[in-house]
Amino acid sequence: MQIHPALPLLALLAFFSLAHAQVIDGQFPVASNLKAGVAKIDITPTDTTAIKIVGHVRQVSSVRDPLRAGVLILDDGETKAAIVTMDTIGAWEDMVKLARQNIEQETGVPAANIMVCASHNHSGPGYVENLRWASELIKKLTAAAKEAAGNMRTVNIGYGEDHIGFGINRRKTIDGRAVVRLNSEGLNDPRVKVLRFDDGKSLTPVAVIMHAVCHPCFFTWGDKGSQPYPKGYPKMTADFPGEAQTFVESVYDQKTSVMFMQGCAGDIRPNLPGYPYRCADEADIQWAGRDLGGAVARAAALSVTREQLRKRASFYQIRVASEVVDLPGKEGPVPSELMAMKVGPFLFLTIPGEPMVEYSFKLEKAIADRATPIIVGYSNGNIGYIATEDAYKVGGYEPNMSKLKPEAEAIILKQLGVLADRVVGDVFESFSKHPKDLVKRAAEEKTRLQSVPTVKP
């Protein structure tokens, strides 16, 4: 068996790092094979008066806060990957394809290893509806990727969880059918998952990824009880994910880059009572942004205490698998890209639309203790609502609006399990050193990188 010459030194550094994992004068040792670079960029349209707001269609006259995108590039010494996050309503298929192509050309990250995620912001522009802005978006994502690739540094990853209090289930079954109702007894996921990427040179992380579950639709159509905005908030905004990003970046004196990932929020929305709910105002968005931002700041701060530092890995292998599956649709097959990306112990599983909250719990249960799962909706595609099979029995907005048939759930869960097996690396086929298995896996990986999953809109 051949041993990589850098491994003994890496192992020694890792041992030293773990044995002395504490902060001294604001610094701590980082011994890792992982490098990361990050950049954020403003993607707000230049002329908002000509922009069509999607999600909840309305006219806006100005901008409350900027829409932003972030690009995080990761390199384990053998494999490169990238995560793109955006303050947009969706990750449109055309946009994903172009962004991947451009980022690959600019950075060398294989297009097949690029995850593109949207916050599902309901107060921003549409891609198809605003083609001039769409062209600018691709250029800005490419520029951010180039900047990220230019500031790579050795990092390790801290992880923590906290919770938020502003999300609520919006479905309630009454007399055998689902109605729109703020349902405090309905299934919800208030957890906030936080990954911080540190170079150890200070207590300020290089980058932070926060993952939470709630529709960013605070500033939506109102009702007669929603004065002064019965027609919806008249400004463009990144909603609570943008407010939370700003909050956490201010905690670190604007010296870190914070990125937001949306979870399975198909039936989770802000708890704003009304008829059936009201449009938010400035007090509401500060409440939500600081609730999420505070949760992220708490989890991030805890994860650099010496006890938590000792738990950090020193070896982070990047593995990616993805596949386009034809999900059964009401009007024919719906091509959908599913992805698994593992970075050390952290497993991202992506779904290209609006999965109901139950998906996250079912997938996490299936993964059990094999990895730390992070289930990401609204990524690598934009197929709309993804209801559970049980939801179709009582109807309601999500299953009625979905393009899919009830049996799509079983296919999604099964295929994501298959992709997880490929990247987690604890099933025989994924780690066998038999020559035939090595050749087979090498061929499969070559094919995957050469044939990027493409969904035709």
C-alpha positions in Angstrom: 0.0 0.0 0.0 1.4 3.4 -0.9 1.2 6.2 1.7 0.9 9.8 0.6 4.1 11.6 1.7 2.1 14.4 3.3 0.0 12.2 5.4 2.4 11.5 8.3 3.1 15.2 8.7 -0.6 16.0 8.4 -1.3 13.4 11.1 1.3 14.9 13.4 0.0 18.4 12.9 -3.5 17.2 13.5 -2.5 15.5 16.8 -0.7 18.7 17.9 -3.7 20.8 17.0 -6.2 18.7 18.8 -4.0 18.3 21.9 -3.6 22.1 22.2 -6.9 23.2 20.8 -7.5 26.4 22.6 -7.5 30.1 21.8 -4.5 32.1 22.7 -4.4 35.9 22.0 -7.4 35.4 19.7 -5.7 32.7 17.6 -5.8 28.9 17.5 -4.0 26.2 15.6 -5.6 24.9 12.4 -4.1 21.8 10.8 -6.2 20.6 7.9 -6.1 19.4 4.3 -9.0 21.7 3.4 -8.7 25.1 1.8 -11.5 27.6 1.3 -12.0 30.9 -0.4 -15.2 33.0 -0.2 -16.6 36.2 -1.8 -19.9 38.0 -1.7 -21.3 40.4 -4.2 -24.3 42.7 -4.5 -26.8 41.4 -7.1 -29.5 44.2 -6.6 -30.8 45.4 -10.0 -29.6 48.8 -10.9 -33.0 50.1 -11.9 -35.7 48.7 -9.6 -38.6 50.6 -11.3 -38.3 48.4 -14.4 -38.1 45.1 -12.4 -40.9 42.6 -12.0 -41.0 41.2 -8.5 -41.8 37.5 -8.4 -43.1 35.2 -5.6 -45.7 37.7 -4.6 -46.0 39.9 -7.7 -46.1 43.7 -7.0 -44.5 46.9 -8.0 -41.6 48.3 -6.0 -40.3 51.8 -6.0 -37.0 51.5 -4.1 -34.6 49.2 -2.3 -34.7 48.5 1.5 -31.6 46.4 1.6 -29.3 44.8 -1.0 -29.8 41.4 -2.5 -26.5 39.5 -2.4 -24.9 36.3 -3.6 -22.0 34.4 -2.0 -19.6 31.9 -3.5 -17.6 29.5 -1.3 -14.9 27.4 -3.0 -13.5 24.3 -1.3 -10.4 22.2 -2.1 -9.4 19.1 -0.2 -6.1 18.7 -2.2 -7.7 16.4 -4.8 -11.2 17.6 -5.3 -12.7 21.1 -5.7 -16.3 22.1 -5.1 -18.2 25.3 -4.8 -21.4 26.4 -3.0 -23.3 29.4 -4.4 -26.0 31.1 -2.4 -28.4 33.9 -3.6 -31.1 36.2 -2.3 -33.4 35.1 -5.0 -36.7 33.1 -5.2 -35.2 30.2 -7.1 -32.2 28.6 -8.7 -33.5 28.6 -12.2 -32.3 25.8 -14.5 -30.9 28.2 -17.2 -29.1 30.2 -14.6 -27.6 27.2 -12.9 -26.3 25.9 -16.2 -24.7 29.2 -17.2 -23.3 29.9 -13.7 -21.7 26.5 -13.5 -20.1 26.9 -17.0 -18.7 30.3 -16.2 -17.5 29.4 -12.7 -15.7 26.3 -14.0 -14.0 28.3 -16.7 -12.9 31.0 -14.2 -11.8 28.8 -11.3 -11.3 25.2 -12.4 -14.0 23.9 -10.1 -15.8 21.2 -12.1 -19.3 22.3 -13.1 -20.7 19.0 -11.7 -19.3 20.0 -8.3 -21.1 23.3 -8.0 -24.2 23.6 -5.8 -26.4 26.6 -6.6 -28.9 27.6 -3.8 -31.6 30.2 -3.5 -33.0 31.6 -0.3 -36.5 31.6 -1.9 -36.8 35.4 -1.4 -40.3 36.7 -2.4 -39.2 40.3 -2.7 -36.7 40.1 -5.5 -36.6 39.9 -9.4 -37.4 36.9 -11.6 -34.8 35.5 -13.9 -36.9 35.0 -17.1 -38.9 38.1 -16.4 -35.9 40.4 -16.1 -33.3 39.2 -18.7 -31.0 42.2 -18.5 -30.7 41.6 -14.7 -30.3 37.9 -15.4 -27.2 38.6 -17.6 -25.8 40.9 -14.9 -26.4 38.1 -12.3 -24.3 35.6 -14.2 -21.4 38.1 -14.6 -21.5 38.9 -10.9 -21.5 35.3 -9.8 -18.5 34.6 -12.1 -16.7 37.6 -10.6 -17.4 36.5 -7.1 -16.1 33.0 -7.9 -12.9 34.4 -9.3 -12.4 36.5 -6.2 -13.1 33.5 -3.9 -10.6 31.4 -5.9 -8.0 34.1 -5.4 -8.1 34.1 -1.6 -7.9 30.4 -0.7 -6.5 29.5 2.7 -6.3 26.5 5.0 -9.3 26.1 7.2 -11.2 23.7 9.5 -14.9 23.7 10.2 -16.9 24.3 13.4 -20.5 23.2 13.7 -23.3 24.2 16.0 -27.1 24.4 16.3 -29.5 26.9 17.8 -33.1 27.7 17.1 -35.5 30.4 15.8 -39.0 31.3 17.0 -40.7 33.1 14.0 -41.5 30.1 11.7 -44.8 28.3 11.8 -46.7 25.6 9.8 -49.3 27.1 7.5 -51.5 24.0 7.0 -54.2 22.6 9.2 -56.5 19.7 8.5 -60.1 20.4 9.3 -63.0 18.0 8.5 -60.7 15.9 6.2 -59.2 18.7 4.2 -56.2 21.0 4.5 -56.9 24.8 4.9 -54.6 27.8 5.1 -54.0 28.4 8.8 -51.2 29.4 11.1 -50.9 26.2 12.9 -48.7 26.2 16.0 -49.4 22.5 16.5 -48.3 21.6 13.0 -44.9 20.1 12.2 -42.1 22.7 12.2 -38.3 22.8 12.2 -37.0 25.7 14.3 -33.4 24.5 14.2 -30.6 26.6 12.9 -27.5 24.8 11.6 -24.3 26.8 11.5 -21.0 25.9 9.9 -18.0 28.3 10.4 -14.8 28.0 8.4 -11.8 29.2 10.3 -8.1 29.8 9.5 -7.3 30.2 13.1 -5.7 33.6 12.7 -8.4 35.3 14.7 -11.8 34.6 16.3 -13.5 36.0 13.1 -14.4 33.1 10.7 -13.4 33.2 7.1 -17.0 32.3 6.2 -20.2 31.2 7.9 -23.0 29.1 6.4 -26.4 29.3 8.2 -29.2 26.9 7.4 -32.8 27.6 8.5 -36.3 26.7 7.6 -38.9 29.4 6.8 -40.4 31.1 3.7 -38.8 34.5 3.2 -42.2 36.1 2.6 -42.4 38.7 5.4 -42.9 41.5 2.9 -45.7 40.0 0.8 -49.2 40.9 -0.2 -51.1 42.1 2.8 -54.8 42.3 3.6 -57.2 44.9 5.0 -55.6 44.3 8.4 -52.1 45.0 7.1 -51.8 48.7 7.1 -49.8 50.5 5.9 -49.0 47.9 3.2 -52.3 46.3 2.1 -50.8 45.8 -1.4 -47.5 44.5 -0.1 -44.2 46.2 0.9 -43.2 48.7 -1.8 -39.5 48.1 -1.6 -37.1 45.4 -2.9 -35.5 43.5 0.0 -33.7 40.3 0.8 -36.2 39.6 3.6 -35.1 37.9 6.8 -32.2 35.9 5.3 -30.7 39.2 4.2 -31.3 40.9 7.5 -29.7 38.0 9.3 -26.7 38.0 7.1 -26.2 41.7 7.8 -26.6 41.2 11.5 -24.0 38.4 11.8 -21.5 40.2 9.5 -21.9 43.3 11.8 -21.1 41.1 14.8 -17.8 40.3 13.1 -17.2 43.9 12.1 -17.8 43.2 8.4 -14.7 40.9 8.3 -16.5 37.7 7.5 -18.9 36.5 4.7 -22.2 35.0 5.8 -24.2 32.8 3.4 -27.8 31.5 3.8 -29.1 28.1 2.9 -32.9 27.4 2.9 -34.1 24.1 4.2 -37.4 22.2 3.6 -39.7 25.2 4.0 -42.6 24.3 1.6 -45.2 24.6 4.3 -43.4 26.8 6.8 -43.9 30.6 6.8 -43.5 33.6 9.2 -45.9 33.7 12.1 -47.7 36.9 11.2 -51.4 36.5 12.1 -54.0 38.1 9.9 -56.6 37.1 7.3 -55.0 34.6 6.9 -51.8 36.5 7.6 -50.5 40.0 7.3 -47.7 41.8 5.6 -44.7 42.6 7.8 -43.4 46.0 8.8 -39.9 47.1 10.0 -40.4 45.8 13.5 -41.2 42.3 12.2 -38.2 42.1 9.9 -35.9 43.2 12.7 -37.4 40.6 15.0 -36.8 37.8 12.5 -33.4 39.0 11.3 -32.1 39.4 14.8 -33.7 36.1 16.0 -31.9 34.2 13.2 -28.8 36.3 13.4 -28.6 35.9 17.2 -29.0 32.2 16.9 -26.1 32.0 14.3 -23.9 34.3 16.4 -24.5 32.1 19.5 -23.8 28.8 17.7 -20.7 30.3 16.0 -19.3 31.6 19.2 -19.8 28.4 21.1 -18.0 26.4 18.4 -14.6 28.1 19.1 -14.5 27.3 22.8 -11.6 24.9 23.5 -13.9 21.9 24.1 -15.6 22.4 20.7 -12.3 23.1 18.9 -11.1 19.6 20.0 -14.0 18.0 18.3 -13.1 19.5 14.9 -11.9 17.2 12.1 -8.4 17.6 10.6 -9.2 15.7 7.4 -12.0 16.8 5.1 -12.6 14.7 2.0 -14.9 16.3 -0.6 -17.1 13.9 -2.5 -20.0 14.8 -4.8 -22.7 12.8 -6.6 -25.7 14.0 -8.6 -28.3 12.7 -10.9 -31.2 14.0 -12.9 -34.3 11.8 -12.3 -37.6 11.9 -14.0 -40.2 12.4 -11.2 -43.8 11.5 -12.0 -45.7 14.6 -12.8 -49.4 15.5 -13.3 -48.7 16.4 -16.9 -45.7 14.1 -17.6 -42.2 13.4 -16.3 -40.5 16.3 -14.4 -36.7 16.1 -14.8 -35.1 17.1 -11.4 -31.5 17.2 -10.3 -30.7 15.7 -6.9 -27.2 16.2 -5.4 -25.2 14.9 -2.5 -22.1 16.8 -1.4 -20.0 15.7 1.5 -17.3 17.9 3.1 -15.7 15.9 5.8 -18.4 14.9 8.2 -21.0 17.3 6.7 -23.5 16.0 4.2 -25.5 18.4 2.0 -28.5 16.8 0.2 -30.2 19.1 -2.3 -33.8 19.2 -3.7 -34.6 21.4 -6.6 -37.8 23.0 -5.4 -40.0 23.6 -2.3 -40.0 20.4 -0.2 -42.4 20.3 2.7 -40.8 20.2 6.1 -41.3 16.4 6.6 -38.6 15.7 4.0 -35.9 17.0 6.2 -36.9 14.7 9.1 -37.3 11.7 6.9 -33.9 12.1 5.2 -32.1 12.8 8.5 -33.6 9.7 10.0 -32.4 7.7 7.1 -28.9 9.1 7.4 -28.9 8.4 11.2 -25.3 8.7 12.6 -23.5 8.2 9.3 -22.9 12.0 8.7 -24.1 15.4 9.9 -27.0 16.0 7.4 -28.0 19.4 6.0 -31.0 19.1 3.8 -31.2 22.0 1.3 -34.2 23.0 -0.8 -34.4 25.4 -3.7 -31.2 24.2 -5.2 -29.9 23.3 -8.6 -33.4 23.7 -10.1 -36.8 25.2 -9.6 -39.6 22.7 -10.0 -42.0 24.3 -7.5 -43.8 22.6 -4.6 -42.7 19.1 -3.5 -45.5 17.8 -1.3 -45.4 14.6 0.7 -47.6 11.7 -0.4 -49.8 12.1 2.7 -50.4 15.7 1.9 -52.3 14.8 -1.3 -54.9 12.9 0.8 -56.1 16.1 2.4 -55.2 18.5 -0.5 -54.4 22.1 0.2 -52.2 24.7 -1.5 -48.9 22.8 -1.7 -50.1 19.5 -3.3 -52.6 21.3 -5.5 -49.9 23.7 -6.8 -47.3 21.0 -7.2 -46.4 19.7 -10.7 -45.7 16.3 -9.2 -47.8 13.2 -8.4 -47.9 11.8 -4.8 -45.5 8.9 -5.7 -42.7 11.4 -6.3 -41.8 11.5 -2.6 -40.7 7.8 -2.5 -38.4 8.3 -5.6 -36.8 11.5 -4.1 -36.1 9.8 -0.8 -34.7 6.7 -2.4 -32.5 8.4 -4.9 -31.1 10.8 -2.3 -30.3 7.8 -0.2 -28.4 6.2 -3.2 -26.4 9.5 -3.7 -25.7 9.6 0.0 -24.2 6.1 -0.2 -21.9 7.2 -2.9 -20.4 10.1 -1.0 -20.5 9.0 2.6 -18.2 6.2 1.8 -19.3 3.6 4.4 -20.7 1.1 2.0 -18.5 -1.5 0.4 -18.9 -0.2 -3.2 -17.7 3.2 -2.2 -14.5 2.2 -0.4 -13.4 -1.1 -1.9 -9.7 -1.2 -2.9 -10.1 -4.1 -5.3 -8.5 -3.2 -8.6 -11.8 -3.7 -10.5 -13.7 -1.5 -8.1 -11.0 1.2 -8.3 -11.2 1.2 -12.1 -15.0 1.2 -12.1 -15.2 4.2 -9.6 -12.6 6.1 -11.6 -14.5 5.6 -14.8 -17.8 6.6 -13.1 -16.2 9.8 -11.7 -14.7 10.7 -15.1 -18.1 10.3 -16.7 -19.8 12.4 -14.0 -17.4 15.3 -14.3 -17.7 15.3 -18.1 -21.5 15.1 -18.2 -22.9 17.8 -15.9 -26.5 17.1 -14.9 -28.6 19.3 -17.1 -32.3 19.9 -16.7 -34.0 21.2 -19.8 -36.6 23.9 -18.7 
